[in-house]
Amino acid sequence: MPKVKKYVAPIEVAFTGIPTVWDGKAAIIEMREAHYPHWRQMEWIGFYFQFLCEQRLKNLFEFQQPKYGRTSFDGLFHIPFDFKAHATNTSSHSIVINDAEAIEHALQEYGAVGLLIAIGDVTYNDEDRSFQKWHDEFKGKPSEYVLRNRERGAWSRLRKYTMTLQQITVVELTRASLTKCGSFQTNFRNSDGSPRRAKVLIDLEKLGSEIVHCINY
């Protein structure tokens, strides 16, 4: 029996009544009013799901634990978990998860790593970038990431404006399942020339027994 399967029931109960229609503006305002530190982030759906998890799972999880070096998992509930969000209406179903070295340490210590993945349909910002402009104005100034992209003339992709939650997928990763995973940032370097730490990349379409439960909405 997968380790994660034993812990699914209380997690599912904690998610009872979770909002299923996420409006970008409302979510960002909600996070800012709660003094959540990541409300400025462009990829708000992932941080909003993490925000909801920290509200709803606080009686079960110890957050930002365990920690290996400078890398922490989103939460610890018998085993380490990360919280992710993913759009169904996209061309790729790959998700970048945690630092590869941290996952290796977690598997050595706990035997498994869990993922809670919020999955749903998203709508994208209209062509005149009204949501992006609103978010930049709401933040008060463009982020360093945005300024760097402007300097080098990078293309600005459309932002996710709403998400309709369809499912929270519970995934268990073990040493065996890592053979289905790829890596991200291998051989990448930071702006100062230092190597970026490799991250584990999963493809939802390649997972089988790793998906241990689905909470449907």
Residue frames as a rotation matrix with the C-alpha (Angstrom) as fourth column:
MET 1
0.576 0.817 0.000 0.00
0.817 -0.576 0.000 0.00
0.000 0.000 -1.000 0.00
PRO 2
-0.062 -0.611 0.789 1.43
0.479 -0.712 -0.513 3.43
0.876 0.346 0.337 -0.91
LYS 3
-0.666 -0.262 -0.699 2.43
0.746 -0.231 -0.624 5.44
0.002 -0.937 0.349 2.15
VAL 4
-0.960 0.265 0.093 0.49
-0.254 -0.960 0.118 8.48
0.120 0.089 0.989 0.99
LYS 5
-0.357 0.886 -0.297 -2.75
0.026 0.327 0.945 6.48
0.934 0.330 -0.140 0.74
LYS 6
-0.237 0.228 -0.944 -2.88
0.910 0.392 -0.134 6.21
0.340 -0.891 -0.300 4.54
TYR 7
-0.654 -0.139 -0.743 -2.95
0.530 -0.785 -0.320 10.01
-0.539 -0.603 0.588 4.89
VAL 8
-0.845 0.307 0.438 -5.46
0.299 -0.409 0.863 10.90
0.444 0.859 0.253 2.16
ALA 9
-0.034 0.967 -0.252 -8.69
0.878 0.149 0.454 10.81
0.477 -0.206 -0.855 4.22
PRO 10
0.209 0.151 -0.966 -7.95
0.768 -0.636 0.067 13.73
-0.605 -0.756 -0.249 6.59
ILE 11
-0.823 -0.513 -0.244 -6.48
0.224 -0.687 0.692 15.73
-0.522 0.515 0.680 3.70
GLU 12
-0.682 0.632 0.368 -9.68
0.487 0.018 0.873 15.27
0.545 0.775 -0.320 1.68
VAL 13
0.253 0.781 -0.571 -11.80
0.963 -0.149 0.222 16.33
0.089 -0.606 -0.791 4.65
ALA 14
-0.198 -0.426 -0.883 -9.66
0.566 -0.785 0.252 19.46
-0.800 -0.449 0.397 5.08
PHE 15
-0.978 -0.208 -0.014 -10.33
0.097 -0.514 0.852 20.44
-0.185 0.832 0.523 1.46
THR 16
-0.229 0.965 0.124 -14.12
0.972 0.233 -0.015 20.25
-0.043 0.117 -0.992 1.88
GLY 17
0.686 0.644 -0.339 -15.63
0.619 -0.761 -0.192 23.51
-0.382 -0.078 -0.921 0.65
ILE 18
-0.384 -0.883 -0.269 -12.45
0.497 -0.443 0.746 24.77
-0.778 0.153 0.609 -1.03
PRO 19
0.278 0.470 -0.838 -13.21
-0.462 -0.700 -0.545 27.52
-0.842 0.538 0.022 -3.59
THR 20
0.089 -0.196 0.976 -13.36
0.626 0.773 0.098 26.05
-0.774 0.603 0.192 -7.08
VAL 21
0.630 0.064 0.774 -13.51
0.689 -0.506 -0.520 29.26
0.358 0.860 -0.363 -9.17
TRP 22
0.079 -0.728 -0.681 -10.32
0.765 -0.394 0.509 31.26
-0.639 -0.562 0.526 -8.74
ASP 23
0.878 0.168 0.447 -10.38
0.411 -0.742 -0.529 34.80
0.243 0.649 -0.721 -10.05
GLY 24
0.034 -0.999 0.042 -6.88
0.822 0.005 -0.569 36.21
0.568 0.054 0.821 -10.42
LYS 25
-0.283 -0.127 0.951 -7.60
-0.155 -0.972 -0.176 39.69
0.947 -0.197 0.255 -9.13
ALA 26
0.656 0.626 0.421 -9.65
-0.531 -0.013 0.847 38.47
0.536 -0.780 0.324 -6.17
ALA 27
0.794 -0.405 -0.454 -7.03
0.533 0.822 0.199 35.82
0.293 -0.400 0.868 -5.28
ILE 28
-0.217 -0.935 0.279 -4.16
0.646 -0.352 -0.677 38.31
0.732 0.033 0.681 -5.39
ILE 29
-0.083 0.277 0.957 -6.09
-0.493 -0.846 0.202 40.82
0.866 -0.455 0.207 -3.27
GLU 30
0.888 0.457 -0.046 -6.97
-0.218 0.508 0.833 38.06
0.404 -0.730 0.551 -0.79
MET 31
0.454 -0.794 -0.405 -3.33
0.803 0.562 -0.200 37.01
0.386 -0.234 0.892 -0.49
ARG 32
-0.401 -0.633 0.662 -2.12
0.269 -0.772 -0.576 40.58
0.876 -0.052 0.480 -0.03
GLU 33
0.224 0.577 0.785 -4.72
-0.614 -0.542 0.573 41.32
0.756 -0.611 0.233 2.64
ALA 34
0.984 0.081 -0.161 -3.61
0.052 0.726 0.686 38.18
0.173 -0.683 0.710 4.48
HIS 35
0.504 -0.862 0.046 0.03
-0.812 -0.456 0.364 39.41
-0.293 -0.221 -0.930 4.24
TYR 36
0.743 -0.258 0.617 0.94
0.331 0.944 -0.005 36.33
-0.581 0.208 0.787 2.24
PRO 37
0.068 -0.840 -0.539 4.47
-0.109 -0.543 0.833 37.03
-0.992 0.002 -0.129 0.95
HIS 38
-0.718 -0.443 0.536 3.99
0.388 0.385 0.837 35.64
-0.578 0.809 -0.105 -2.58
TRP 39
0.286 0.957 -0.042 1.01
0.495 -0.186 -0.849 37.74
-0.820 0.222 -0.527 -3.72
ARG 40
0.244 -0.259 -0.935 3.18
-0.599 -0.798 0.064 39.62
-0.763 0.544 -0.350 -6.22
GLN 41
-0.588 -0.635 0.501 4.16
-0.057 0.651 0.757 36.49
-0.806 0.417 -0.419 -8.16
MET 42
-0.524 0.336 -0.782 3.15
-0.849 -0.271 0.453 36.27
-0.060 0.902 0.427 -11.84
GLU 43
-0.541 0.309 -0.782 2.29
-0.116 0.894 0.433 32.54
0.833 0.325 -0.448 -11.63
TRP 44
-0.511 0.336 0.791 -0.32
-0.828 -0.438 -0.349 33.26
0.230 -0.834 0.502 -9.01
ILE 45
0.474 0.813 -0.339 -2.35
-0.647 0.582 0.492 30.03
0.597 -0.014 0.802 -9.33
GLY 46
0.082 -0.525 -0.847 0.42
0.349 0.812 -0.469 27.94
0.934 -0.257 0.250 -7.78
PHE 47
-0.887 -0.444 0.123 0.93
0.077 -0.405 -0.911 30.36
0.455 -0.799 0.393 -4.92
TYR 48
-0.244 0.873 0.422 -2.81
-0.900 -0.365 0.237 30.71
0.361 -0.322 0.875 -4.38
PHE 49
0.538 0.400 -0.741 -3.14
-0.166 0.913 0.372 26.94
0.826 -0.077 0.558 -4.04
GLN 50
-0.399 -0.747 -0.532 -0.23
0.515 0.297 -0.804 26.96
0.758 -0.595 0.266 -1.58
PHE 51
-0.795 0.192 0.575 -2.02
-0.476 -0.786 -0.395 29.78
0.376 -0.588 0.716 0.30
LEU 52
0.267 0.963 -0.022 -5.23
-0.802 0.235 0.550 27.70
0.535 -0.129 0.835 0.45
CYS 53
0.283 -0.245 -0.927 -3.27
0.257 0.951 -0.173 24.64
0.924 -0.190 0.332 1.59
GLU 54
-0.758 -0.648 -0.071 -1.66
0.264 -0.206 -0.942 26.56
0.596 -0.733 0.327 4.42
GLN 55
-0.473 0.683 0.556 -5.11
-0.831 -0.556 -0.024 27.72
0.292 -0.474 0.831 5.55
ARG 56
0.459 0.862 -0.216 -6.87
-0.788 0.507 0.350 24.38
0.411 0.010 0.912 5.28
LEU 57
0.523 -0.330 -0.786 -4.13
0.211 0.944 -0.255 21.93
0.826 -0.033 0.563 6.27
LYS 58
-0.077 -0.650 0.756 -2.75
-0.589 -0.582 -0.561 23.86
0.805 -0.488 -0.338 9.25
ASN 59
0.416 0.267 0.869 -4.10
-0.892 0.305 0.334 21.31
-0.176 -0.914 0.365 11.74
LEU 60
0.978 -0.059 0.198 -2.37
0.096 0.978 -0.184 18.47
-0.183 0.199 0.963 9.88
PHE 61
0.569 -0.763 0.307 0.83
0.616 0.149 -0.773 19.82
0.544 0.629 0.555 8.35
GLU 62
0.389 -0.611 -0.689 4.00
0.380 -0.575 0.724 21.44
-0.839 -0.543 0.009 9.57
PHE 63
0.970 0.139 0.198 4.79
0.234 -0.345 -0.909 23.91
-0.058 0.928 -0.367 6.79
GLN 64
0.616 -0.786 -0.056 8.15
-0.636 -0.454 -0.624 24.55
0.464 0.420 -0.780 5.13
GLN 65
-0.126 -0.611 0.781 9.43
-0.834 0.492 0.250 21.26
-0.537 -0.620 -0.572 6.51
PRO 66
0.561 -0.775 -0.290 11.57
0.585 0.125 0.801 19.23
-0.585 -0.619 0.524 6.22
LYS 67
0.886 -0.351 -0.303 14.48
-0.454 -0.793 -0.406 21.36
-0.098 0.498 -0.862 5.10
TYR 68
0.558 -0.768 0.315 17.67
0.727 0.635 0.260 20.16
-0.400 0.084 0.913 3.46
GLY 69
-0.603 -0.768 0.215 20.26
0.796 -0.561 0.229 22.89
-0.056 0.309 0.949 3.15
ARG 70
-0.892 0.263 -0.368 18.46
-0.238 -0.965 -0.114 25.90
-0.385 -0.014 0.923 1.70
THR 71
-0.626 0.662 -0.413 15.64
-0.420 0.160 0.893 23.83
0.657 0.732 0.178 0.21
SER 72
-0.752 0.473 0.459 12.43
-0.344 0.313 -0.885 23.03
-0.562 -0.824 -0.073 2.07
PHE 73
-0.745 0.649 0.152 9.28
0.583 0.523 0.622 21.12
0.325 0.552 -0.768 1.16
ASP 74
-0.401 0.658 0.637 5.92
-0.271 -0.750 0.604 22.87
0.875 0.069 0.479 1.32
GLY 75
0.240 0.527 0.815 4.75
-0.944 -0.067 0.322 20.74
0.224 -0.847 0.481 4.21
LEU 76
-0.816 -0.484 -0.317 5.32
-0.351 0.850 -0.392 17.66
0.460 -0.209 -0.863 6.35
PHE 77
0.228 0.844 0.485 2.47
-0.971 0.233 0.050 15.28
-0.071 -0.482 0.873 7.19
HIS 78
0.726 -0.132 0.675 4.17
-0.108 0.948 0.301 11.99
-0.679 -0.291 0.673 8.06
ILE 79
0.018 -0.737 0.676 6.10
0.926 0.266 0.266 12.39
-0.376 0.622 0.687 4.79
PRO 80
-0.635 -0.276 -0.722 7.22
0.071 -0.951 0.301 15.53
-0.770 0.140 0.623 2.90
PHE 81
0.258 0.758 0.599 4.72
0.863 0.097 -0.495 17.11
-0.434 0.645 -0.630 0.48
ASP 82
-0.909 -0.316 -0.272 4.84
0.162 -0.869 0.467 19.79
-0.384 0.381 0.841 -2.18
PHE 83
0.136 0.986 -0.099 1.80
0.437 -0.150 -0.887 21.72
-0.889 0.077 -0.451 -3.40
LYS 84
-0.897 -0.443 0.000 1.45
0.162 -0.326 0.931 22.44
-0.412 0.835 0.364 -7.13
ALA 85
0.219 0.951 -0.218 -1.16
-0.101 -0.200 -0.975 23.78
-0.970 0.236 0.052 -9.56
HIS 86
-0.829 -0.501 0.248 -1.52
0.133 0.254 0.958 22.81
-0.543 0.828 -0.144 -13.21
ALA 87
-0.131 0.764 -0.632 -3.72
-0.787 -0.467 -0.403 23.87
-0.603 0.445 0.663 -16.12
THR 88
0.053 0.235 0.971 -5.46
0.289 0.927 -0.240 21.12
-0.956 0.293 -0.019 -18.10
ASN 89
0.868 0.345 0.357 -5.83
0.438 -0.198 -0.877 23.29
-0.232 0.918 -0.323 -21.22
THR 90
0.435 -0.818 -0.376 -2.14
-0.729 -0.565 0.387 23.56
-0.529 0.106 -0.842 -22.01
SER 91
0.602 -0.201 -0.773 0.15
-0.637 0.463 -0.617 21.80
0.481 0.863 0.151 -24.47
SER 92
-0.389 -0.812 -0.436 2.52
-0.226 0.543 -0.809 20.37
0.893 -0.217 -0.394 -21.86
HIS 93
0.763 0.643 0.069 1.60
-0.258 0.205 0.944 18.36
0.593 -0.738 0.323 -18.78
SER 94
-0.021 -0.855 -0.519 5.07
0.686 0.365 -0.629 18.45
0.727 -0.369 0.579 -17.25
ILE 95
0.902 0.292 0.318 5.46
-0.050 -0.661 0.749 19.99
0.429 -0.691 -0.582 -13.80
VAL 96
-0.203 -0.977 0.068 8.69
-0.050 -0.060 -0.997 21.13
0.978 -0.206 -0.036 -12.21
ILE 97
0.826 0.462 -0.323 8.76
0.275 0.170 0.946 19.99
0.492 -0.870 0.014 -8.61
ASN 98
0.929 -0.369 0.028 11.46
-0.216 -0.479 0.851 20.22
-0.301 -0.796 -0.525 -5.96
ASP 99
0.212 -0.965 -0.157 15.22
-0.977 -0.207 -0.047 20.25
0.013 0.163 -0.987 -5.90
ALA 100
0.499 -0.009 -0.867 16.56
-0.352 0.912 -0.212 16.85
0.792 0.411 0.452 -7.01
GLU 101
-0.572 -0.787 -0.233 19.05
-0.051 0.317 -0.947 16.63
0.819 -0.529 -0.221 -4.14
ALA 102
-0.616 0.422 0.665 16.38
-0.787 -0.284 -0.548 17.51
-0.043 -0.861 0.507 -1.57
ILE 103
0.498 0.822 -0.276 14.07
-0.838 0.538 0.088 14.83
0.221 0.188 0.957 -2.98
GLU 104
0.101 -0.558 -0.824 16.89
-0.097 0.819 -0.566 12.29
0.990 0.137 0.029 -2.75
HIS 105
-0.867 -0.420 0.268 17.43
-0.267 -0.062 -0.962 13.18
0.420 -0.906 -0.059 0.92
ALA 106
-0.223 0.876 0.428 13.68
-0.966 -0.142 -0.214 13.01
-0.127 -0.461 0.878 1.61
LEU 107
0.551 0.410 -0.727 13.39
-0.577 0.816 0.022 9.57
0.602 0.407 0.687 0.01
GLN 108
-0.387 -0.765 -0.515 16.30
0.004 0.557 -0.830 8.33
0.922 -0.323 -0.212 2.12
GLU 109
-0.931 -0.043 0.364 14.70
-0.341 -0.259 -0.904 9.64
0.133 -0.965 0.226 5.30
TYR 110
-0.333 0.914 0.233 10.98
-0.730 -0.093 -0.677 9.02
-0.597 -0.396 0.698 4.68
GLY 111
-0.626 0.021 0.779 10.79
0.279 0.940 0.199 6.52
-0.728 0.342 -0.594 1.82
ALA 112
-0.098 0.643 0.759 8.31
0.991 -0.002 0.130 8.61
0.085 0.766 -0.638 -0.19
VAL 113
-0.912 -0.054 -0.406 7.44
0.088 -0.994 -0.066 12.16
-0.400 -0.095 0.912 -1.20
GLY 114
-0.099 0.965 0.243 3.86
0.863 0.205 -0.462 13.33
-0.496 0.164 -0.853 -1.72
LEU 115
-0.991 -0.083 0.103 2.43
0.125 -0.836 0.535 15.87
0.042 0.543 0.839 -4.15
LEU 116
-0.041 0.988 -0.147 -0.91
0.629 -0.089 -0.772 17.65
-0.776 -0.124 -0.618 -3.96
ILE 117
-0.933 -0.324 0.153 -1.65
0.296 -0.459 0.838 18.98
-0.202 0.827 0.524 -7.45
ALA 118
-0.029 0.918 -0.395 -4.59
0.061 -0.392 -0.918 21.32
-0.998 -0.050 -0.045 -8.09
ILE 119
-0.867 -0.228 0.444 -5.75
0.406 0.193 0.893 20.73
-0.290 0.954 -0.075 -11.66
GLY 120
0.144 0.972 -0.188 -8.24
0.512 -0.235 -0.826 22.78
-0.847 0.022 -0.531 -13.64
ASP 121
0.213 0.047 0.976 -9.08
0.948 -0.253 -0.194 24.82
0.238 0.966 -0.098 -16.72
VAL 122
-0.306 -0.342 -0.888 -7.63
0.544 -0.829 0.132 28.32
-0.781 -0.443 0.440 -16.96
THR 123
0.793 0.371 0.482 -8.51
0.608 -0.507 -0.611 31.39
0.018 0.778 -0.628 -18.99
TYR 124
-0.246 -0.969 -0.005 -5.77
0.958 -0.244 0.150 33.63
-0.146 0.032 0.989 -20.27
ASN 125
-0.174 0.035 -0.984 -5.39
0.232 -0.970 -0.075 37.36
-0.957 -0.242 0.161 -20.20
ASP 126
0.815 0.506 0.284 -6.76
0.410 -0.157 -0.898 39.15
-0.410 0.848 -0.335 -23.26
GLU 127
0.362 -0.722 0.589 -4.39
0.890 0.080 -0.448 40.38
0.277 0.687 0.672 -25.95
ASP 128
0.418 -0.216 0.883 -4.15
-0.018 -0.973 -0.229 43.92
0.908 0.079 -0.411 -24.55
ARG 129
-0.406 -0.709 -0.577 -2.68
0.505 0.352 -0.788 42.48
0.762 -0.611 0.215 -21.32
SER 130
0.177 0.537 0.825 -5.24
-0.370 -0.741 0.561 44.17
0.912 -0.404 0.068 -19.07
PHE 131
0.951 0.166 -0.260 -4.73
0.151 0.484 0.862 41.69
0.269 -0.859 0.436 -16.22
GLN 132
0.141 -0.978 -0.154 -0.96
0.951 0.177 -0.253 41.99
0.274 -0.110 0.955 -16.47
LYS 133
-0.380 -0.243 0.892 -1.22
0.179 -0.966 -0.187 45.79
0.907 0.089 0.411 -16.41
TRP 134
0.614 0.670 0.417 -3.58
-0.336 -0.256 0.907 45.65
0.714 -0.697 0.068 -13.43
HIS 135
0.816 -0.323 -0.479 -1.21
0.559 0.649 0.516 43.35
0.144 -0.689 0.710 -11.53
ASP 136
-0.215 -0.950 0.228 1.82
0.840 -0.299 -0.453 45.53
0.498 0.094 0.862 -12.27
GLU 137
-0.203 0.217 0.955 -0.06
-0.189 -0.965 0.179 48.62
0.961 -0.144 0.237 -11.10
PHE 138
0.817 0.576 0.009 -1.36
-0.158 0.209 0.965 46.81
0.554 -0.790 0.262 -8.01
LYS 139
0.487 -0.734 -0.474 2.18
0.857 0.507 0.096 45.78
0.170 -0.453 0.875 -7.08
GLY 140
0.765 -0.165 -0.623 3.30
0.145 -0.898 0.416 49.37
-0.628 -0.409 -0.662 -7.44
LYS 141
0.163 -0.731 -0.663 6.20
-0.904 -0.380 0.196 48.63
-0.395 0.568 -0.722 -9.76
PRO 142
0.704 0.050 -0.708 7.27
-0.481 0.767 -0.424 45.87
0.522 0.639 0.565 -12.19
SER 143
0.874 -0.405 0.267 9.26
0.033 0.599 0.800 43.02
-0.484 -0.691 0.537 -10.70
GLU 144
-0.022 -0.967 -0.254 12.97
-0.626 -0.185 0.758 42.59
-0.780 0.176 -0.601 -11.40
TYR 145
-0.379 -0.039 0.924 12.03
0.442 0.870 0.218 39.58
-0.813 0.491 -0.313 -13.55
VAL 146
0.627 0.698 0.347 9.76
0.670 -0.256 -0.697 41.74
-0.398 0.669 -0.628 -15.71
LEU 147
0.743 -0.390 -0.544 12.35
-0.410 -0.908 0.091 44.53
-0.529 0.155 -0.834 -15.97
ARG 148
-0.320 -0.907 0.273 15.08
-0.303 0.371 0.878 42.10
-0.898 0.198 -0.393 -17.03
ASN 149
-0.151 0.347 0.926 12.81
0.764 0.635 -0.113 40.63
-0.627 0.690 -0.361 -19.72
ARG 150
0.870 0.471 -0.144 11.96
0.305 -0.744 -0.595 44.11
-0.388 0.473 -0.791 -20.98
GLU 151
0.337 -0.835 -0.434 15.65
-0.551 -0.549 0.628 45.00
-0.763 0.028 -0.646 -21.20
ARG 152
-0.671 -0.664 0.331 16.43
-0.163 0.567 0.807 42.01
-0.724 0.487 -0.489 -23.37
GLY 153
-0.465 0.544 -0.699 13.27
-0.885 -0.319 0.340 42.35
-0.038 0.776 0.630 -25.44
ALA 154
-0.987 0.076 0.141 11.83
0.064 0.994 -0.089 39.02
-0.147 -0.078 -0.986 -24.32
TRP 155
-0.465 0.883 -0.071 8.33
-0.146 0.002 0.989 38.00
0.873 0.470 0.128 -25.40
SER 156
-0.795 0.281 0.538 5.78
-0.586 -0.121 -0.801 38.40
-0.160 -0.952 0.261 -22.61
ARG 157
-0.830 0.492 -0.265 3.45
0.298 0.791 0.534 35.41
0.472 0.364 -0.803 -22.47
LEU 158
-0.044 0.921 0.386 -0.22
-0.366 -0.375 0.852 35.71
0.930 -0.104 0.354 -21.63
ARG 159
-0.861 -0.228 0.454 -1.03
-0.488 0.123 -0.864 35.50
0.141 -0.966 -0.217 -17.95
LYS 160
-0.569 0.694 -0.441 -3.54
0.630 0.713 0.309 33.11
0.528 -0.102 -0.843 -16.43
TYR 161
-0.639 0.402 0.656 -6.55
-0.426 -0.895 0.134 35.15
0.641 -0.194 0.743 -15.39
THR 162
0.235 0.710 0.664 -8.93
-0.971 0.206 0.124 32.57
-0.049 -0.674 0.737 -13.85
MET 163
-0.816 -0.367 -0.447 -8.85
-0.400 0.916 -0.021 28.91
0.417 0.161 -0.895 -12.94
THR 164
0.358 0.917 0.177 -11.73
-0.881 0.269 0.390 26.49
0.309 -0.296 0.904 -12.39
LEU 165
-0.579 -0.625 0.523 -10.59
-0.787 0.596 -0.158 23.74
-0.213 -0.503 -0.837 -10.04
GLN 166
0.259 0.640 -0.724 -11.59
-0.766 0.592 0.249 20.28
0.588 0.490 0.644 -11.26
GLN 167
0.820 -0.069 -0.569 -9.46
0.246 0.939 0.241 17.97
0.518 -0.337 0.786 -9.18
ILE 168
0.355 -0.808 0.469 -6.77
-0.934 -0.281 0.223 17.74
-0.048 -0.517 -0.854 -6.53
THR 169
0.706 -0.193 -0.681 -4.53
-0.158 0.895 -0.417 14.85
0.690 0.402 0.601 -7.53
VAL 170
0.646 -0.495 0.581 -2.53
-0.647 0.048 0.761 13.08
-0.404 -0.868 -0.289 -4.84
VAL 171
0.677 -0.521 -0.519 0.77
-0.280 0.469 -0.837 11.67
0.680 0.713 0.172 -6.09
GLU 172
0.792 -0.522 0.316 3.39
-0.192 0.279 0.941 9.55
-0.579 -0.806 0.120 -4.37
LEU 173
0.587 -0.704 -0.400 6.98
-0.565 -0.003 -0.825 9.57
0.579 0.711 -0.399 -5.59
THR 174
0.814 -0.428 0.393 9.40
-0.062 0.609 0.791 6.80
-0.578 -0.668 0.469 -4.65
ARG 175
-0.245 -0.960 -0.134 12.80
-0.417 -0.020 0.909 5.77
-0.875 0.279 -0.396 -5.92
ALA 176
-0.435 0.119 0.892 11.11
0.631 0.747 0.208 3.51
-0.642 0.653 -0.401 -8.44
SER 177
0.592 0.774 0.226 8.87
0.714 -0.373 -0.593 6.25
-0.374 0.512 -0.773 -9.82
LEU 178
0.354 -0.529 -0.771 11.82
-0.255 -0.848 0.465 8.60
-0.900 0.032 -0.435 -10.31
THR 179
-0.593 -0.560 0.579 12.75
0.371 0.448 0.813 6.52
-0.715 0.697 -0.058 -13.35
LYS 180
0.114 0.724 0.680 9.69
0.992 -0.048 -0.115 8.10
-0.051 0.688 -0.724 -15.05
CYS 181
0.792 0.208 -0.574 10.82
0.327 -0.939 0.110 11.60
-0.516 -0.275 -0.811 -14.15
GLY 182
0.429 -0.665 0.612 13.06
0.655 -0.237 -0.718 13.99
0.622 0.709 0.333 -15.99
SER 183
-0.084 -0.510 -0.856 15.21
0.885 -0.432 0.171 16.85
-0.457 -0.744 0.487 -14.80
PHE 184
0.743 0.334 0.580 15.03
0.541 -0.810 -0.227 20.60
0.394 0.482 -0.783 -15.18
GLN 185
0.894 -0.425 0.142 17.78
-0.448 -0.861 0.241 23.24
0.020 -0.279 -0.960 -15.01
THR 186
0.567 -0.757 0.325 20.53
0.515 0.634 0.578 20.66
-0.643 -0.160 0.749 -15.46
ASN 187
-0.278 -0.829 0.486 23.53
0.953 -0.175 0.246 22.59
-0.118 0.531 0.839 -16.80
PHE 188
0.593 0.462 0.659 21.67
0.497 -0.854 0.152 25.90
0.634 0.237 -0.736 -16.33
ARG 189
-0.505 -0.775 -0.380 23.52
0.823 -0.300 -0.482 28.80
0.259 -0.557 0.789 -14.72
ASN 190
0.452 0.585 -0.673 22.45
0.771 -0.636 -0.036 31.78
-0.449 -0.503 -0.739 -12.64
SER 191
0.945 -0.026 0.325 23.17
0.171 -0.809 -0.563 35.34
0.277 0.587 -0.760 -13.74
ASP 192
0.613 -0.764 0.201 26.38
-0.726 -0.445 0.525 35.31
-0.311 -0.468 -0.827 -11.68
GLY 193
-0.001 -0.623 -0.782 27.60
-0.843 0.421 -0.335 32.21
0.538 0.659 -0.526 -13.51
SER 194
-0.672 -0.217 0.708 27.01
-0.647 0.638 -0.419 29.77
-0.361 -0.739 -0.569 -10.67
PRO 195
-0.863 0.347 -0.368 25.27
-0.004 0.724 0.690 26.48
0.506 0.597 -0.623 -11.61
ARG 196
-0.115 0.901 0.418 21.56
-0.951 -0.221 0.215 26.18
0.286 -0.373 0.883 -10.91
ARG 197
-0.700 -0.076 0.710 20.48
-0.448 0.821 -0.354 23.22
-0.556 -0.566 -0.609 -8.86
ALA 198
-0.841 0.380 -0.385 18.71
-0.171 0.488 0.856 20.53
0.513 0.786 -0.346 -10.88
LYS 199
-0.390 0.806 0.445 15.00
-0.797 -0.054 -0.601 20.00
-0.460 -0.590 0.664 -10.21
VAL 200
-0.789 0.222 0.573 12.85
0.313 0.948 0.064 16.92
-0.529 0.230 -0.817 -10.77
LEU 201
-0.586 0.589 -0.557 10.36
-0.802 -0.520 0.294 17.14
-0.116 0.619 0.777 -13.64
ILE 202
-0.603 0.455 0.655 7.25
0.207 0.882 -0.423 14.95
-0.770 -0.120 -0.626 -13.74
ASP 203
-0.831 0.439 -0.342 4.92
-0.471 -0.228 0.852 14.35
0.297 0.869 0.396 -16.68
LEU 204
-0.330 0.780 0.532 1.33
-0.736 0.141 -0.662 13.78
-0.591 -0.610 0.528 -15.53
GLU 205
0.501 0.564 -0.656 0.62
-0.863 0.389 -0.324 11.77
0.073 0.728 0.682 -18.66
LYS 206
-0.124 -0.641 -0.757 3.32
-0.439 0.720 -0.538 9.24
0.890 0.265 -0.370 -17.75
LEU 207
-0.723 -0.124 0.680 2.19
-0.691 0.160 -0.705 8.65
-0.022 -0.979 -0.201 -14.17
GLY 208
-0.215 0.651 -0.728 0.26
-0.171 0.709 0.685 5.50
0.962 0.271 -0.041 -13.32
SER 209
0.292 0.301 -0.908 0.33
0.722 0.553 0.415 3.90
0.627 -0.777 -0.056 -9.89
GLU 210
-0.776 -0.615 -0.142 1.98
0.572 -0.590 -0.570 7.06
0.267 -0.524 0.809 -8.58
ILE 211
-0.540 0.698 0.471 -1.48
-0.575 -0.714 0.399 8.70
0.615 -0.056 0.787 -8.63
VAL 212
-0.936 0.068 -0.347 -2.94
0.273 0.761 -0.589 7.31
0.224 -0.645 -0.730 -5.43
HIS 213
-0.200 0.913 -0.356 -6.12
0.837 -0.029 -0.546 9.39
-0.509 -0.407 -0.758 -5.12
CYS 214
-0.788 0.062 0.613 -8.15
0.356 -0.766 0.535 12.10
0.503 0.640 0.582 -6.85
ILE 215
-0.439 0.668 -0.601 -10.41
0.543 -0.335 -0.770 14.59
-0.716 -0.664 -0.216 -5.07
ASN 216
-0.653 0.215 0.726 -12.93
0.706 -0.173 0.686 15.66
0.273 0.961 -0.038 -7.70
TYR 217
-0.602 0.440 -0.666 -14.94
0.158 -0.752 -0.640 18.88
-0.783 -0.490 0.383 -7.84
